[in-house]
Amino acid sequence: MKAHNWFKKLAPLMIVLIFVMLTACQGKSASGENEPIKIGVLLTLSGPLSNMGDGLKKGIELYFEEKDYKIGERKVEFIYEDDENNPQVAIRKYRKLVDQDGVDLLLGVSSSTVLYALKDQIDRDKIPLIALSAGNEMAWEKKSDYIFRPSYSNWHMGYVPGVFAAKNLGKTAYVVSYENPSGYEQAAAFKDAFEENGGKVLKIVYPKSGTNDFATYLTEIAQLKPDVVNHISAGPDGMRFAMQYKEFGFKGKIPFLATVPADLATTPEMMDALEGAYVRFDYLDSSDSEENQKFVKAFKKKFGDADLGFEYVGYDAALYVDKAITKAKTTDVEKLINVLKDLKYESPRGEIQIDPKTHNPILDYYMIKYVLKDGKLVKEYLETIEDVQMPAENPNK
């Protein structure tokens, strides 16, 4: 009886406590839109590809410094982690960002290998990732409702020079790519584009990353006598190949498609090796558009006369995040991904439309030729390839 009486006396108090707890929880949920937006940034910040990660980081910070690290009235907090271009390290850092730091969304990942390793976990966690390059399969067989790419894919990077080379440089090609998913995908896209436009790829080879001596491949080039050579690289390998290409006497005789950005070619020897090389870009720093002039002005103010590398990609991705959250008016996942999947916006690269079928951008590309001017390697504009759109399905399956 006593226990029963005690329960009768405590029941009203328990009801009040439950009501207070529920009210507090509701208050927290409602005020969540006033709390800081936490963005986890996963980049390769060490090792051979650190120049890319460093440039992306600078671009992200440059954009949000201009915005006083705010989207609307909400503060934005960034938590950076180095994936070391290692899938296992990336998974560990990803789990920290999601489980410990409680980020609202992720920005980064520039390696196909890392992106593929994270895909299933991203789908399970249902957290948006704004990828900064790589990974064709993210648009095809491995497409995710939560992964979006405003930058470019391996397909874009291979297809555009393939079109240009077949139309302007010759009808036979030798391709030197690199032995990982990104290298395979770019080479396949180049071959598709080159042969769709009347050319023939004589051979594709895949040296291991870190190759120092390309003599075997250069000797084969001398034997096959292709009209054009395409070297696909994301780091120092491209610099070594360009130097040895010149040493073998091919410079100026066989047109050379390169992927070495001008900001890496700072020594006289490297600039001389790349003089005359053809390169595809999705951005022209000489554009007089309002968005680009704003970006260039901010870049020069912060970095002076430093060469522009991957900063524009990071800046543009940060802009994409800002535009999407502003339009969605929330970081609620389902509402946000509904905006991310087909957002159209103006960036330093021009007008960008995200394709809802692939979650990849539709945008213009530019072919340039490196020329030496006043002791510097500069870009000579050649041609615009407009509205480049990734196919909705893998053309090789």
Helices and strands as residue ranges (DSSP letters): H 2-31, G 32-34, E 37-43, H 50-66, E 70-71, E 74-82, H 87-95, I 96-100, E 105-108, H 112-125, E 129-131, G 136-138, E 147-148, H 154-168, E 172-176, H 181-196, E 200-205, H 215-224, E 228-231, H 236-247, E 256-257, G 262-264, H 268-274, E 278-281, H 290-303, H 311-328, H 333-340, E 344-347, E 350-355, E 360-373, E 376-388
